[in-house]
Amino acid sequence: MDLSEKRNESPAGQVGNVVKSCIEERTNKDWIRDSGETKTDAEYSKKSCINTQTSQDRRRSGEKQTEHKEKTIKRRRNEDKHIQKESQAEKTSKDGSIERRKLEEGQIVKENQAEKTSEDERIKSRGFEEGQIEKESQAEKKSSKDARIKRRRVEETPLQMENLAYKKTSEHESYKIILLEKQKKKITEENTKGTNIEQKEERNKRSRAEDPLESGSIQKRPCLDIERPAPLDINSYNFHTILGRGGFGWVMLASFRPNKQLVAMKILKKKSEKNDCHAIAKEARLLKISRECAFLCHSYAVFQSELESFFVMEYASGNSLWEMILRERKLPTSRIMFYTAEMVVALQFLHSKGIIHRDLKPENILIDKDGHIKICDFGIAEENIIGQRTAHGLAGTPGYRAPEILLNEDYNAAVDWWSFGVTMYKMATGVMPFSASGSIQKQLYTIIMKPPNYPCDMNEEMLDLLPKLLEIDETERIGLNGNIREHAFYSNINWEDLENRRLETPFQPGMPPLDDVEEYPMTFSPQSSNERNNLKDFSEVDPNWNWQE
């Protein structure tokens, strides 16, 4: 390619060519104009020249833009490669650190294993050393023991020889001594023939004193050496359910194993706040006395353990009068007359023995299997109230207390007839005649200022009897003043037949079969001969209880 061609291809040459062509076109247009062409053609050629120039400018700008884009793309690719290299470098560094950590952990594990093996070796060596020491000590002990045995044998040999010699020499003398002792024994037997009866009595007294069910003696005997009658052994009873519970202890439904009889077992703690030995012994005495009355709850047997006292009583399967009132609200007059007549017999019997109950209420009046009433719970009863003797102190249940008790005065058996009247009113109406709430002063104010409201449909004879029972002046109260049996309310009662339980009862609850009750596990303290905790002359069995049948 020559120099002229290169110039033409260069940008300056291209511009020159364009100018040259424009001049040629101009000359051509002049020639055309001279030859008679129109002016519009010249203008058209001028516009085409300008368009060509602008298209070239656009081409150049487009090329510049493409070059710029290619540069930016290359720069971005270079940056991406640099970032990838950095990320790979970081990854490799992480992998290296992980591998380094693994190596370090493996090294630690190896070191731990090495330490463990060294520790095991130390333990083995220590065990071996200890075993060696034990063997040596055993060998020393054995050798020393053998030496001691040999030494003893050497020492004992002359002693044995001396003993044999002594035996041979003293054998004849001992024979003489035996003969002399036999002669003395015969003489003493002849001399003590007259005192055999006294010795037997002393031995009997000693055996009774040593009985753990009674007061213990100084020379104690194991409880297993003494055979107790079955009624006095807690192991002769199975327990089934709780019948009642209070501050005094609790009452359990139990069965006596020998004859499978259901009984009520009252259990009192000897060391509780509300019980003491005096109160427990008093209740045992009163339960024994109550056997003489058919309408008092009595005991079949009483006995004790180290911490408890047990009262085996007849089971009243008809529950209490309180539950009957709660269930029926008001009782028929005929039933009230029958039950209260039996209560009259029971109270008159207690008062004749100098006993006041002090807590007569429907909860303490039970119905037995034949439908007769049984007054129970002599825990706060008072003894020896005979003639002019009186009792003192707050006792009884709120609502059933006589006004003389609330006034903190001395009182006598009249308090039981007041409680009897409150109970009769409760049976007839289902409510209390006086409020049992509030302080003692408020209860006393209610009794004095607010007499009970008697229903208009109440039986006339009962309406006459109740005010006489609820008389504030105890000296005028019927029961203590006058014979209550002669009142018109009991005109249809044959008292002799009633006392002998010959009258027909309103209903007979019967006795549930033993198979219908489940066992209730109970544990008690042992029946020991501890003198401190045993009550003197406490345990006994009702002679009329046919427990062996």
Phi and psi in degrees as a GROMACS rama.xvg file:
@    title "Ramachandran Plot"
@    xaxis  label "Phi"
@    yaxis  label "Psi"
@TYPE xy
-86.4002  179.413  ASP-2
-67.7705  -32.748  LEU-3
-69.1635  -38.092  SER-4
-67.0033  -42.1202  GLU-5
-60.4508  -41.0526  LYS-6
-61.9498  -41.8309  ARG-7
-62.9346  -35.9093  ASN-8
-77.7235  -20.8199  GLU-9
-70.6343  160.008  SER-10
-59.1562  -37.2241  PRO-11
-69.1847  -37.5072  ALA-12
-67.4295  -36.2544  GLY-13
-63.99  -41.3443  GLN-14
-63.9158  -38.1958  VAL-15
-66.5846  -38.0327  GLY-16
-64.151  -40.5012  ASN-17
-62.3815  -44.2174  VAL-18
-63.1148  -39.9228  VAL-19
-63.5741  -41.9474  LYS-20
-66.6442  -37.534  SER-21
-63.6534  -35.9062  CYS-22
-68.7412  -41.7048  ILE-23
-62.8419  -41.4815  GLU-24
-63.5909  -38.2722  GLU-25
-62.2415  -41.2647  ARG-26
-65.7193  -37.2896  THR-27
-65.8927  -39.4524  ASN-28
-66.7222  -37.3369  LYS-29
-62.5811  -40.426  ASP-30
-65.8815  -39.3866  TRP-31
-67.8811  -39.6621  ILE-32
-63.4164  -39.3353  ARG-33
-67.8078  -31.0273  ASP-34
-85.6698  6.24931  SER-35
100.868  11.722  GLY-36
-73.7539  163.945  GLU-37
-84.0078  162.11  THR-38
-71.8863  -21.0528  LYS-39
-68.2963  -31.6702  THR-40
-64.7762  -41.347  ASP-41
-61.4418  -41.409  ALA-42
-65.5035  -37.4923  GLU-43
-62.9706  -41.6283  TYR-44
-65.7897  -36.0217  SER-45
-64.7021  -41.9281  LYS-46
-64.7811  -40.0181  LYS-47
-65.1014  -36.7553  SER-48
-62.8433  -43.8379  CYS-49
-64.868  -40.8424  ILE-50
-62.442  -39.1531  ASN-51
-63.635  -43.7573  THR-52
-61.1953  -42.8448  GLN-53
-66.529  -36.1837  THR-54
-65.4172  -37.056  SER-55
-66.5813  -40.9693  GLN-56
-60.3202  -40.9129  ASP-57
-64.2333  -39.5666  ARG-58
-62.4725  -44.0957  ARG-59
-61.2726  -44.0672  ARG-60
-64.1203  -36.7682  SER-61
-64.7898  -41.3791  GLY-62
-62.9548  -40.064  GLU-63
-62.0711  -41.2866  LYS-64
-63.8995  -42.4023  GLN-65
-63.1386  -41.7207  THR-66
-61.694  -41.0666  GLU-67
-63.6064  -41.3601  HIS-68
-62.3475  -43.3396  LYS-69
-62.5666  -39.3738  GLU-70
-62.6201  -45.0704  LYS-71
-62.8618  -39.4348  THR-72
-63.0523  -44.7001  ILE-73
-61.4565  -42.1821  LYS-74
-62.5254  -42.1863  ARG-75
-63.8545  -40.2458  ARG-76
-62.7099  -41.5864  ARG-77
-61.9919  -41.198  ASN-78
-64.0328  -42.1758  GLU-79
-61.1306  -42.8289  ASP-80
-62.2714  -41.3746  LYS-81
-61.975  -42.5612  HIS-82
-63.4658  -43.6634  ILE-83
-60.4964  -41.2023  GLN-84
-62.6163  -42.6718  LYS-85
-63.0873  -42.745  GLU-86
-64.0016  -40.5239  SER-87
-63.7173  -39.0859  GLN-88
-63.7504  -43.1029  ALA-89
-62.1463  -43.2599  GLU-90
-59.8948  -45.2325  LYS-91
-63.6877  -37.378  THR-92
-65.8385  -39.8498  SER-93
-62.9233  -46.449  LYS-94
-59.5072  -37.6138  ASP-95
-65.7118  -41.3128  GLY-96
-66.3268  -39.0726  SER-97
-62.205  -46.3154  ILE-98
-62.3116  -37.3106  GLU-99
-64.9744  -39.9524  ARG-100
-63.277  -45.1227  ARG-101
-57.8851  -43.3685  LYS-102
-62.5357  -42.3862  LEU-103
-63.0024  -44.5956  GLU-104
-62.1581  -42.4762  GLU-105
-60.0575  -39.2958  GLY-106
-63.8017  -40.3485  GLN-107
-63.9712  -44.2978  ILE-108
-59.6907  -44.212  VAL-109
-60.9395  -41.4712  LYS-110
-64.2198  -41.5034  GLU-111
-62.2277  -44.4238  ASN-112
-60.5965  -40.9448  GLN-113
-63.8374  -41.4579  ALA-114
-63.8071  -41.236  GLU-115
-60.873  -45.7852  LYS-116
-63.043  -39.8689  THR-117
-65.3501  -37.0588  SER-118
-67.0648  -41.6679  GLU-119
-59.3967  -42.1573  ASP-120
-63.1531  -39.2719  GLU-121
-64.0937  -41.5704  ARG-122
-62.4878  -44.5385  ILE-123
-60.6787  -45.4983  LYS-124
-64.7053  -38.0122  SER-125
-64.7522  -44.3827  ARG-126
-60.6162  -40.9146  GLY-127
-62.6715  -42.2931  PHE-128
-63.9633  -41.7488  GLU-129
-64.4408  -43.0587  GLU-130
-59.684  -40.727  GLY-131
-63.8137  -40.1149  GLN-132
-65.0214  -42.4529  ILE-133
-61.6621  -43.4018  GLU-134
-60.1869  -43.7562  LYS-135
-63.4717  -42.2625  GLU-136
-65.6604  -41.0712  SER-137
-61.528  -42.2133  GLN-138
-62.2297  -41.322  ALA-139
-63.8775  -44.3427  GLU-140
-60.2939  -44.3379  LYS-141
-61.9361  -45.2324  LYS-142
-65.197  -41.6919  SER-143
-66.7369  -39.4765  SER-144
-61.664  -45.492  LYS-145
-60.4518  -40.3344  ASP-146
-64.3773  -41.3833  ALA-147
-64.6728  -40.4055  ARG-148
-61.8274  -44.6612  ILE-149
-61.4409  -41.0345  LYS-150
-65.358  -41.6117  ARG-151
-61.7688  -44.3825  ARG-152
-58.8756  -41.6426  ARG-153
-63.0227  -40.1294  VAL-154
-73.9699  -37.2778  GLU-155
-74.7095  -25.5485  GLU-156
-57.9887  -50.5941  THR-157
-65.3463  -33.1166  PRO-158
-64.7706  -42.8083  LEU-159
-60.2934  -41.6553  GLN-160
-63.1097  -39.2127  MET-161
-65.9237  -41.6816  GLU-162
-62.2398  -41.9192  ASN-163
-60.9479  -41.3068  LEU-164
-65.4016  -39.7103  ALA-165
-65.1716  -40.4981  TYR-166
-61.0854  -43.3019  LYS-167
-63.6173  -40.8905  LYS-168
-73.5555  -32.8802  THR-169
-94.3246  0.132126  SER-170
-64.324  -42.1813  GLU-171
-66.8329  -38.8259  HIS-172
-67.2702  -41.0342  GLU-173
-63.3781  -35.8463  SER-174
-61.563  -40.672  TYR-175
-64.1286  -39.5795  LYS-176
-63.8882  -40.0228  ILE-177
-62.1477  -42.8857  ILE-178
-61.2429  -42.2864  LEU-179
-63.3721  -40.6777  LEU-180
-64.5576  -38.3578  GLU-181
-63.3849  -41.8183  LYS-182
-63.6682  -42.662  GLN-183
-62.258  -38.0662  LYS-184
-63.9575  -40.1229  LYS-185
-63.9619  -40.9318  LYS-186
-63.7532  -43.9361  ILE-187
-66.7215  -36.7772  THR-188
-62.684  -40.1633  GLU-189
-66.6587  -35.9118  GLU-190
-74.3429  -25.3238  ASN-191
-101.184  12.0375  THR-192
-65.4047  -34.234  LYS-193
-75.0903  -16.6956  GLY-194
-105.323  11.838  THR-195
-66.1347  -36.5524  ASN-196
-65.8383  -42.6256  ILE-197
-63.6804  -39.6487  GLU-198
-64.8365  -39.6195  GLN-199
-62.4811  -42.7768  LYS-200
-62.6678  -41.212  GLU-201
-64.0399  -40.4026  GLU-202
-64.2384  -39.38  ARG-203
-63.5638  -42.4218  ASN-204
-62.4904  -41.7781  LYS-205
-63.8125  -40.656  ARG-206
-67.1773  -35.9555  SER-207
-69.0919  -37.7358  ARG-208
-68.1924  -29.1273  ALA-209
-85.913  -3.54409  GLU-210
-66.362  124.351  ASP-211
-65.9605  -15.357  PRO-212
-80.4491  -14.1729  LEU-213
-112.268  -161.801  GLU-214
-72.283  135.21  SER-215
-76.5097  157.956  GLY-216
-104.157  176.94  SER-217
-67.736  -42.7444  ILE-218
-85.7085  104.549  GLN-219
-87.7984  146.318  LYS-220
-119.528  146.631  ARG-221
-60.6357  144.839  PRO-222
-67.3151  -21.7454  CYS-223
-74.2352  -19.7256  LEU-224
-78.1364  -12.5705  ASP-225
-108.492  127.66  ILE-226
-90.1311  122.391  GLU-227
-97.2431  149.718  ARG-228
-63.4357  149.774  PRO-229
-54.9345  -40.4623  ALA-230
-64.2015  -18.403  PRO-231
-103.274  14.8303  LEU-232
-117.765  122.519  ASP-233
-62.8551  -24.1835  ILE-234
-73.4024  -6.74059  ASN-235
-86.1644  4.32293  SER-236
-125.202  141.516  TYR-237
-106.156  141.194  ASN-238
-107.622  145.62  PHE-239
-125.469  -51.3704  HIS-240
-156.356  163.779  THR-241
-89.6324  125.227  ILE-242
-93.5868  -31.3581  LEU-243
-164.069  154.867  GLY-244
-148.91  142.238  ARG-245
-163.422  -168.269  GLY-246
-67.1271  -23.0166  GLY-247
-74.6488  -25.2531  PHE-248
147.258  -134.418  GLY-249
-156.094  161.714  TRP-250
-118.307  128.272  VAL-251
-115.856  143.967  MET-252
-79.2478  121.752  LEU-253
-130.928  167.998  ALA-254
-130.939  136.213  SER-255
-85.4529  119.056  PHE-256
-61.7266  -44.2566  ARG-257
-56.0918  -42.5617  PRO-258
-116.345  9.2576  ASN-259
54.934  42.0311  LYS-260
-95.925  133.236  GLN-261
-77.3986  132.314  LEU-262
-136.354  165.134  VAL-263
-104.398  124.274  ALA-264
-107.952  112.717  MET-265
-92.9002  126.557  LYS-266
-119.257  121.052  ILE-267
-116.393  135.381  LEU-268
-80.1422  131.768  LYS-269
-70.3446  -27.8724  LYS-270
-110.186  20.4218  LYS-271
-77.8626  167.529  SER-272
-67.8027  -34.7594  GLU-273
-92.7211  -7.7183  LYS-274
-116.172  143.572  ASN-275
-141.291  171.713  ASP-276
-60.5623  -35.7983  CYS-277
-65.1416  -45.8323  HIS-278
-66.3362  -39.5614  ALA-279
-65.7656  -44.1726  ILE-280
-64.7941  -36.8742  ALA-281
-63.9669  -44.4881  LYS-282
-63.9451  -36.684  GLU-283
-62.6466  -40.2076  ALA-284
-64.5924  -43.9837  ARG-285
-68.077  -37.0988  LEU-286
-64.9653  -32.3652  LEU-287
-70.2092  -40.7988  LYS-288
-66.1621  -36.0984  ILE-289
-66.1745  -11.8484  SER-290
-63.1794  -17.9908  ARG-291
-81.3476  -10.9659  GLU-292
-118.518  133.32  CYS-293
-72.9177  -15.1143  ALA-294
-111.719  18.4361  PHE-295
-116.936  141.967  LEU-296
-74.5408  125.005  CYS-297
-120.201  172.03  HIS-298
-102.771  143.585  SER-299
-83.4421  -35.63  TYR-300
-161.442  153.097  ALA-301
-134.312  138.928  VAL-302
-155.551  -177.424  PHE-303
-148.464  158.319  GLN-304
-117.751  -167.612  SER-305
-65.9487  -34.8777  GLU-306
-120.198  -12.5222  LEU-307
-125.346  157.997  GLU-308
-120.981  142.157  SER-309
-120.896  132.238  PHE-310
-118.321  112.546  PHE-311
-90.9023  113.311  VAL-312
-123.319  163.982  MET-313
-68.188  142.632  GLU-314
-90.3643  122.31  TYR-315
-92.6672  98.8904  ALA-316
-74.2803  -13.4787  SER-317
-85.1536  9.41042  GLY-318
62.7628  -155.263  ASN-319
-105.983  163.959  SER-320
-65.6765  -30.3511  LEU-321
-62.8449  -42.2561  TRP-322
-66.7443  -33.9187  GLU-323
-65.4292  -43.1995  MET-324
-66.0853  -40.3346  ILE-325
-63.243  -34.4763  LEU-326
-79.4402  -39.7299  ARG-327
-107.623  -6.63387  GLU-328
65.0325  -67.6977  ARG-329
-118.236  137.058  LYS-330
-96.9749  149.904  LEU-331
-62.5265  152.737  PRO-332
-61.6033  -38.438  THR-333
-62.4204  -39.9928  SER-334
-69.5009  -39.4254  ARG-335
-60.9827  -42.7084  ILE-336
-62.0855  -41.9416  MET-337
-67.6439  -49.8948  PHE-338
-66.6864  -42.6486  TYR-339
-69.4364  -29.1129  THR-340
-64.6483  -42.7099  ALA-341
-65.6814  -34.6819  GLU-342
-65.4628  -36.5925  MET-343
-60.3838  -44.3482  VAL-344
-61.4735  -44.1344  VAL-345
-64.9555  -44.3805  ALA-346
-66.7894  -40.7643  LEU-347
-63.8636  -36.0242  GLN-348
-64.9673  -46.4851  PHE-349
-60.5297  -44.9131  LEU-350
-66.9194  -31.0734  HIS-351
-67.4828  -23.8352  SER-352
-92.9864  6.09351  LYS-353
76.5663  25.9394  GLY-354
-116.101  130.789  ILE-355
-115.269  136.508  ILE-356
-74.0737  -46.6137  HIS-357
71.5496  -1.4094  ARG-358
-145.173  45.0007  ASP-359
-76.6184  124.403  LEU-360
-163.52  164.512  LYS-361
-57.764  -30.1265  PRO-362
-66.2127  -24.7414  GLU-363
-101.515  15.5322  ASN-364
-118.702  109.948  ILE-365
-101.351  162.447  LEU-366
-116.58  121.096  ILE-367
-82.9431  -177.281  ASP-368
-64.2246  -23.9311  LYS-369
-92.3716  -5.12532  ASP-370
97.7122  6.99281  GLY-371
-92.4355  157.052  HIS-372
-84.1253  153.987  ILE-373
-137.766  111.69  LYS-374
-79.0331  129.474  ILE-375
-126.637  -179.193  CYS-376
64.8655  88.4633  ASP-377
-102.961  27.5515  PHE-378
-63.39  -34.7838  GLY-379
-115.196  17.4238  ILE-380
-64.9439  155.017  ALA-381
-115.898  138.547  GLU-382
-104.718  164.592  GLU-383
60.6971  33.4675  ASN-384
-93.783  82.7325  ILE-385
-125.173  140.536  ILE-386
66.6035  -122.948  GLY-387
-90.9257  2.04233  GLN-388
-73.6363  143.929  ARG-389
-132.006  167.627  THR-390
-110.736  167.417  ALA-391
-148.182  150.372  HIS-392
114.997  152.528  GLY-393
-71.9815  127.213  LEU-394
-152.344  158.204  ALA-395
98.6074  -175.549  GLY-396
-104.296  136.417  THR-397
-53.8107  137.01  PRO-398
97.0069  -24.5528  GLY-399
-111.283  -0.930424  TYR-400
-78.7007  139.399  ARG-401
-73.3115  155.574  ALA-402
-62.2735  -32.0949  PRO-403
-66.313  -28.8725  GLU-404
-70.1466  -42.5716  ILE-405
-65.9641  -29.2225  LEU-406
-80.2866  -0.142117  LEU-407
59.4816  40.928  ASN-408
-104.164  168.855  GLU-409
-71.6052  146.369  ASP-410
-145.432  168.394  TYR-411
-132.602  -155.101  ASN-412
-65.2418  -10.6563  ALA-413
-62.1326  -23.6522  ALA-414
-65.4677  -32.0455  VAL-415
-68.8156  -34.1429  ASP-416
-73.2048  -29.8866  TRP-417
-63.8318  -49.2426  TRP-418
-61.5173  -34.6267  SER-419
-61.2555  -43.2706  PHE-420
-65.2913  -41.2198  GLY-421
-62.1698  -40.895  VAL-422
-65.0722  -42.632  THR-423
-63.2052  -41.997  MET-424
-61.5011  -41.1583  TYR-425
-63.8415  -38.6626  LYS-426
-66.8876  -34.6018  MET-427
-83.4038  -29.9529  ALA-428
-116.566  -22.0375  THR-429
84.262  -0.942623  GLY-430
-129.057  170.633  VAL-431
-87.678  144.058  MET-432
-71.7648  -27.4124  PRO-433
-132.098  148.249  PHE-434
-67.6561  137.594  SER-435
-98.6357  2.79046  ALA-436
-94.1348  166.461  SER-437
86.3049  -176.364  GLY-438
-73.9831  173.178  SER-439
-63.7288  -38.8258  ILE-440
-63.1795  -39.2565  GLN-441
-68.1175  -40.1283  LYS-442
-63.1582  -41.5123  GLN-443
-65.6451  -41.0906  LEU-444
-61.1153  -40.323  TYR-445
-63.4117  -41.5547  THR-446
-65.0391  -42.1706  ILE-447
-77.0877  -41.6569  ILE-448
-98.1003  -17.2953  MET-449
-127.774  88.148  LYS-450
-64.6233  154.619  PRO-451
-66.2404  155.11  PRO-452
-94.8349  118.132  ASN-453
-95.335  125.188  TYR-454
-63.2027  148.852  PRO-455
-70.71  -23.8689  CYS-456
-91.2816  11.7435  ASP-457
-73.49  146.407  MET-458
-55.9357  138.291  ASN-459
-63.7139  -41.6609  GLU-460
-66.0026  -39.4231  GLU-461
-67.0087  -37.8926  MET-462
-63.6391  -25.8829  LEU-463
-85.0079  -32.6408  ASP-464
-77.6412  -40.7493  LEU-465
-60.1833  -47.1648  LEU-466
-60.0486  -27.8961  PRO-467
-75.4994  -29.229  LYS-468
-78.0422  -35.8595  LEU-469
-94.537  41.1729  LEU-470
-82.3653  126.835  GLU-471
-65.2294  -39.0687  ILE-472
-78.4769  111.232  ASP-473
-66.1398  -24.3759  GLU-474
-71.4146  -22.2761  THR-475
-99.3292  1.22702  GLU-476
-76.7364  131.995  ARG-477
-67.985  149.425  ILE-478
106.313  -53.347  GLY-479
-87.1354  -37.3166  LEU-480
-108.099  99.5481  ASN-481
96.9602  161.454  GLY-482
-92.3741  113.574  ASN-483
-69.1207  -21.8471  ILE-484
-65.3614  -24.3605  ARG-485
-85.7874  -0.368714  GLU-486
-69.496  151.787  HIS-487
-63.2811  -25.002  ALA-488
-63.2805  -26.8699  PHE-489
-108.195  27.2762  TYR-490
-66.8419  -25.5428  SER-491
-92.3898  5.22264  ASN-492
-92.8846  127.379  ILE-493
-91.4432  102.42  ASN-494
-66.5417  -32.6216  TRP-495
-67.0328  -45.1936  GLU-496
-65.5343  -35.4518  ASP-497
-63.9991  -46.3923  LEU-498
-63.4744  -30.6903  GLU-499
-93.2401  11.2257  ASN-500
59.5055  37.2153  ARG-501
-97.2398  -8.74878  ARG-502
-80.2917  148.806  LEU-503
-73.7275  133.081  GLU-504
-84.9319  155.775  THR-505
-57.3566  -38.4795  PRO-506
-159.804  159.808  PHE-507
-120.238  108.268  GLN-508
-65.1443  -29.887  PRO-509
75.811  -179.181  GLY-510
-118.067  126.526  MET-511
-66.4137  147.919  PRO-512
-68.1032  148.749  PRO-513
-64.8277  -27.8421  LEU-514
-69.1702  -17.6393  ASP-515
-85.8449  -6.59117  ASP-516
-110.387  139.191  VAL-517
-91.5869  160.246  GLU-518
-82.421  146.295  GLU-519
-122.969  113.422  TYR-520
-67.2816  133.768  PRO-521
-136.112  143.325  MET-522
-127.671  141.602  THR-523
-133.976  168.412  PHE-524
-70.3718  158.047  SER-525
-68.2241  154.051  PRO-526
-88.0822  87.9683  GLN-527
-102.701  176.355  SER-528
-103.607  36.5458  SER-529
-72.2049  117.27  ASN-530
-65.6774  -33.9052  GLU-531
-68.0134  -35.6183  ARG-532
-97.4257  -10.2084  ASN-533
-87.0326  143.982  ASN-534
-91.1469  136.618  LEU-535
-74.3355  134.805  LYS-536
51.9128  46.1903  ASP-537
-97.1303  -50.4791  PHE-538
-75.2383  133.502  SER-539
-165.552  161.649  GLU-540
-122.169  140.684  VAL-541
-64.099  120.536  ASP-542
-64.9969  -19.5093  PRO-543
-88.9608  -0.421371  ASN-544
-86.1462  112.832  TRP-545
-84.9562  69.218  ASN-546
-75.4787  -15.6704  TRP-547
-86.3244  -9.92232  GLN-548
